[in-house]
Each structure stands twice: as C-alpha cells, then as structure tokens.
Amino acid sequence: MNRLYKLDSLRSMFDRDRLIVEQIRAMRAEFGRLSDAELRAAASTTENLPRWMALAATAAFRVLGQDMYDVQLRGALALARGSIAEMRTGEGKTLAAVPAISWLAREHRGVHVMTVNDYLARRDSAWMGGIYRLLGLSAANVQQGMSPAERRAAYAADITYATQNEIGFDFLRDRIALRPDEQVHREFHAAVIDEADSIMIDEARVPLVIAAGESGDRALAYVADQVVRDLRPGAHFTIREPTTWR
C-alpha cells in the first residue's frame, strides 16, 4: 500500500509538472515578443514561479540561442522547490539550474552556487552571466588567491559561483575575524549545489579546518605562557579566597 501511495504521488507530481511546462511554453512564446527592457521590467515584478521560468527561458534563448527542453524545465522546477534534480550527462543541467537560481536570487538577497572546482565556478558564472543580467541580476565568482576585498565584492552579487571549499573556509575565517569589515560573507539566504552527491557526501567526509601556524620563532600560546609566568601576586593580580564553599 505504501509503495502504491508513493507511485500515485509521483504520478500526480509528474502530471502537475507536465501542465506547468505547457504553461511555460505558452508564456515563452508571448515573452519572445518583448524587448530586453520590457523583459527585465517583467522580471522585476514577477512573483509567479511558472511565469519566472518562462522569462528565464526566454532570456536564455536570447543570450545563448538555446531553447530549454522540457527535461531542463522540470529540473528547474524541482530545484526551485528545494528538491534534488537528477539529470543525465548531456541533458544540460548547467542551463537547467539557471531559472531556479535566478528565481531564488530575484529578491537580491544572494544565492551561492556551489561547484566542484574553480574552473567550473569561473566558466559557469561567465557563461550564464548574460542571462542573469538580462533578468536584472548580477553574477560573480570566487577563486583561489582572491583578496578579502575581491571576495566581499563577489559575495555581494545576487549570484555567486564558488567551490564548497572556498565558501566554507570564508565562513570559518569570518567566524574568527576581529572586526566586521574583515568579514567577506553577507547574511545567508539560499544555495544551489552542483554535483550534490559529490559535495554533500564525498567532499563532506573531509572537515574544513583552519590551523594557525607559529608567529615568528614562537607560537602565540608559548608567548602567552611566558607572560603569565612573569606575573606576580599582589603586583599584577590578587587572589580572592572564597568565604563559603558550595
């Protein structure tokens, strides 16, 4: 009975998404007649998911010359709902993620797109960046070797492509920063994960650790120990004995 219920639920979701894709196709034909400015204006006021998907698909065709397939739109719908979309190699998952990423970024609160290496972060940010800009959004990427100022600017974009390690280590460094202006992240809002099985399972087995080295010839802890050893009771500190023990 439980298995039959799950099959009926999946069939119902499949039928619902099929109807939504048909709606997106109909709106896609309508939006194709809009100018770039009109398309951007429509995106700025859209709060309806299928309508946004149609606008994003229109922008993708205009920028890349690629019309999104039904399987890509289905994948975008799944991601926009917070689900995992499994797509085969060659089905165009990089483009399929764009409507969902832009949907999550439309409030300009920031979306992290986690990728598996710096090359993909740089490539996808540049490759899909024109679509985002046509929708009125900004995109950037974080790379190894960037300065804190460059990282802060990248995270300030509406959409930031970066590896899970760069995002994770920046988070850790922000936690030990001495001043707010030394931090690079802004308040977290949403994230879309590319290669979810790799990042959430394989890479997650290795913890991210920031280990401080020695400063000069002696570690900071050694210096602190020497300072404490030179302190004298009465001159540098007092001892207050408890009057009662509990």
C-alpha positions as CSV (number, residue, x, y, z in Angstrom):
1,M,0.0,0.0,0.0
2,N,2.8,2.4,0.9
3,R,4.6,1.7,-2.4
4,L,1.4,2.3,-4.3
5,Y,0.8,5.6,-2.5
6,K,4.3,6.7,-3.4
7,L,3.8,5.8,-7.1
8,D,0.5,7.6,-7.2
9,S,2.2,10.7,-5.6
10,L,5.0,10.6,-8.1
11,R,2.5,10.2,-11.0
12,S,0.5,13.2,-9.6
13,M,3.6,15.4,-9.4
14,F,4.7,14.3,-12.9
15,D,1.3,15.3,-14.3
16,R,1.3,18.6,-12.5
17,D,4.8,19.5,-13.7
18,R,3.7,18.5,-17.3
19,L,0.9,21.0,-17.1
20,I,3.2,23.7,-15.7
21,V,5.7,23.1,-18.5
22,E,2.9,23.5,-21.0
23,Q,2.1,26.9,-19.3
24,I,5.7,27.9,-19.5
25,R,5.8,27.1,-23.2
26,A,2.8,29.2,-23.9
27,M,4.2,32.2,-21.9
28,R,7.6,31.7,-23.5
29,A,6.0,32.3,-27.0
30,E,4.4,35.5,-25.6
31,F,7.5,36.8,-23.9
32,G,9.6,36.3,-27.1
33,R,7.9,39.5,-28.4
34,L,9.2,41.6,-25.6
35,S,12.2,43.9,-25.9
36,D,15.1,43.4,-23.5
37,A,14.0,46.3,-21.4
38,E,10.4,45.0,-21.3
39,L,11.7,41.5,-20.3
40,R,13.8,43.0,-17.5
41,A,10.8,45.0,-16.3
42,A,8.6,42.0,-16.3
43,A,11.1,40.0,-14.3
44,S,11.3,42.8,-11.7
45,T,7.6,42.4,-10.8
46,T,7.1,38.7,-11.2
47,E,6.2,36.6,-8.1
48,N,4.8,33.6,-10.0
49,L,7.2,30.6,-10.5
50,P,5.9,29.4,-13.9
51,R,6.0,33.0,-15.2
52,W,9.5,33.5,-14.0
53,M,10.6,30.2,-15.6
54,A,9.2,31.4,-18.9
55,L,11.0,34.7,-18.6
56,A,14.3,32.9,-17.7
57,A,13.9,30.5,-20.7
58,T,13.2,33.5,-23.0
59,A,16.4,35.2,-21.7
60,A,18.4,32.0,-22.2
61,F,17.3,31.8,-25.8
62,R,18.1,35.4,-26.4
63,V,21.6,35.3,-24.8
64,L,22.7,31.7,-25.7
65,G,20.5,30.9,-28.7
66,Q,19.4,27.7,-26.8
67,D,15.8,26.8,-26.2
68,M,15.3,24.9,-23.0
69,Y,14.0,21.4,-23.3
70,D,11.1,20.1,-21.1
71,V,13.5,18.0,-19.1
72,Q,15.5,21.1,-18.2
73,L,12.4,23.0,-17.2
74,R,11.4,20.0,-15.0
75,G,14.8,20.1,-13.4
76,A,14.5,23.8,-12.8
77,L,11.1,23.4,-11.1
78,A,12.5,20.7,-8.8
79,L,15.4,22.9,-7.8
80,A,13.2,25.9,-7.2
81,R,11.1,23.9,-4.8
82,G,14.2,22.8,-2.8
83,S,14.4,19.3,-4.2
84,I,17.3,17.4,-5.8
85,A,17.1,17.1,-9.6
86,E,19.0,14.1,-11.0
87,M,19.9,14.7,-14.7
88,R,21.9,12.6,-17.1
89,T,25.1,13.8,-18.7
90,G,24.2,15.8,-21.8
91,E,20.8,16.9,-20.6
92,G,22.1,20.4,-19.9
93,K,22.0,20.7,-16.1
94,T,24.1,23.9,-16.1
95,L,21.4,25.8,-18.0
96,A,18.6,23.9,-16.3
97,A,19.7,25.4,-13.0
98,V,19.6,29.0,-14.2
99,P,15.8,29.5,-13.9
100,A,15.8,28.1,-10.3
101,I,19.0,30.1,-9.3
102,S,17.6,33.3,-10.7
103,W,14.2,32.6,-9.1
104,L,15.9,32.3,-5.7
105,A,18.0,35.5,-6.4
106,R,15.2,37.7,-7.5
107,E,14.9,39.4,-4.1
108,H,18.6,40.4,-4.3
109,R,19.5,38.7,-1.1
110,G,22.2,36.5,-2.5
111,V,22.4,32.9,-3.8
112,H,25.5,30.7,-3.5
113,V,26.0,28.3,-6.4
114,M,28.4,25.6,-5.1
115,T,30.6,23.9,-7.7
116,V,33.3,21.3,-7.5
117,N,36.3,23.3,-8.8
118,D,37.4,26.9,-9.6
119,Y,37.2,26.3,-13.4
120,L,33.5,25.5,-13.3
121,A,32.8,28.4,-11.0
122,R,34.6,30.8,-13.4
123,R,33.1,29.2,-16.5
124,D,29.5,29.0,-15.4
125,S,29.5,32.5,-13.9
126,A,30.7,33.9,-17.3
127,W,28.6,31.5,-19.4
128,M,25.3,32.1,-17.6
129,G,26.0,35.7,-16.6
130,G,24.4,37.3,-19.6
131,I,21.1,35.5,-18.8
132,Y,21.2,36.9,-15.2
133,R,22.0,40.4,-16.3
134,L,19.1,40.3,-18.8
135,L,16.8,39.4,-15.9
136,G,18.2,42.3,-13.8
137,L,20.5,40.3,-11.7
138,S,24.3,40.3,-11.1
139,A,26.7,37.4,-11.0
140,A,30.2,36.8,-9.9
141,N,32.6,34.0,-8.8
142,V,35.1,33.4,-6.1
143,Q,38.6,32.0,-7.0
144,Q,41.6,30.8,-5.0
145,G,44.0,33.6,-4.4
146,M,41.4,36.4,-4.3
147,S,41.9,39.1,-1.7
148,P,39.3,39.7,1.0
149,A,38.0,42.8,-0.8
150,E,37.6,40.8,-4.1
151,R,35.8,38.1,-2.2
152,R,33.5,40.6,-0.4
153,A,32.6,42.1,-3.8
154,A,31.8,38.6,-5.3
155,Y,29.6,37.6,-2.4
156,A,27.7,41.0,-2.7
157,A,26.5,39.9,-6.1
158,D,23.0,38.5,-6.5
159,I,24.5,35.1,-7.6
160,T,28.0,33.9,-6.5
161,Y,29.6,30.8,-8.1
162,A,32.3,29.2,-5.9
163,T,33.6,25.9,-4.7
164,Q,32.3,24.5,-1.4
165,N,35.8,24.8,0.0
166,E,36.1,28.5,-0.8
167,I,32.7,29.2,0.7
168,G,33.4,27.0,3.7
169,F,36.8,28.5,4.5
170,D,35.5,32.0,4.0
171,F,32.8,31.2,6.6
172,L,35.3,29.9,9.1
173,R,37.6,32.9,8.6
174,D,34.6,35.2,9.1
175,R,33.9,33.5,12.5
176,I,37.4,34.4,13.7
177,A,37.6,37.9,12.2
178,L,38.3,40.6,14.8
179,R,36.2,43.3,13.0
180,P,33.1,43.2,10.9
181,D,34.9,44.9,8.0
182,E,37.3,41.9,7.9
183,Q,34.4,39.5,7.0
184,V,33.5,38.7,3.4
185,H,30.2,36.9,3.6
186,R,26.9,38.7,3.9
187,E,23.8,37.2,5.6
188,F,23.0,33.8,4.1
189,H,19.8,33.3,2.0
190,A,19.9,30.4,-0.4
191,A,22.3,27.9,-2.1
192,V,22.1,25.7,-5.2
193,I,24.5,22.7,-5.2
194,D,26.0,21.4,-8.4
195,E,27.0,17.7,-8.2
196,A,25.1,17.3,-4.9
197,D,26.3,13.7,-4.4
198,S,30.0,14.8,-4.6
199,I,29.7,17.9,-2.4
200,M,27.2,16.6,0.2
201,I,28.6,13.1,0.5
202,D,32.1,12.6,-0.8
203,E,33.6,16.0,0.0
204,A,31.6,16.3,3.2
205,R,33.7,13.5,4.7
206,V,36.7,15.8,4.9
207,P,36.2,18.5,7.6
208,L,37.3,22.1,6.9
209,V,39.9,23.2,9.5
210,I,41.8,26.4,9.8
211,A,45.1,25.7,11.6
212,A,47.1,28.7,12.7
213,G,50.9,28.4,12.4
214,E,53.6,30.0,14.5
215,S,54.1,33.7,14.6
216,G,57.8,34.4,14.1
217,D,60.0,32.0,16.1
218,R,57.5,31.2,18.8
219,A,53.8,30.3,18.8
220,L,51.4,32.7,20.3
221,A,50.4,30.2,23.0
222,Y,54.1,30.0,24.1
223,V,54.4,33.8,24.3
224,A,51.2,34.0,26.4
225,D,52.6,31.3,28.7
226,Q,55.8,33.2,29.3
227,V,53.8,36.4,30.0
228,V,51.6,34.6,32.6
229,R,54.7,33.1,34.3
230,D,56.1,36.6,34.8
231,L,53.0,37.9,36.6
232,R,53.4,38.3,40.4
233,P,50.7,38.1,43.1
234,G,49.9,41.4,44.6
235,A,51.7,43.4,41.9
236,H,49.8,42.1,38.8
237,F,46.8,40.3,40.3
238,T,45.1,39.5,43.5
239,I,43.6,36.2,44.7
240,R,40.2,36.3,46.4
241,E,39.6,33.2,48.6
242,P,36.0,32.0,48.7
243,T,34.4,32.5,52.1
244,T,32.0,29.6,51.7
245,W,32.1,26.5,49.6
246,R,29.0,25.3,47.9
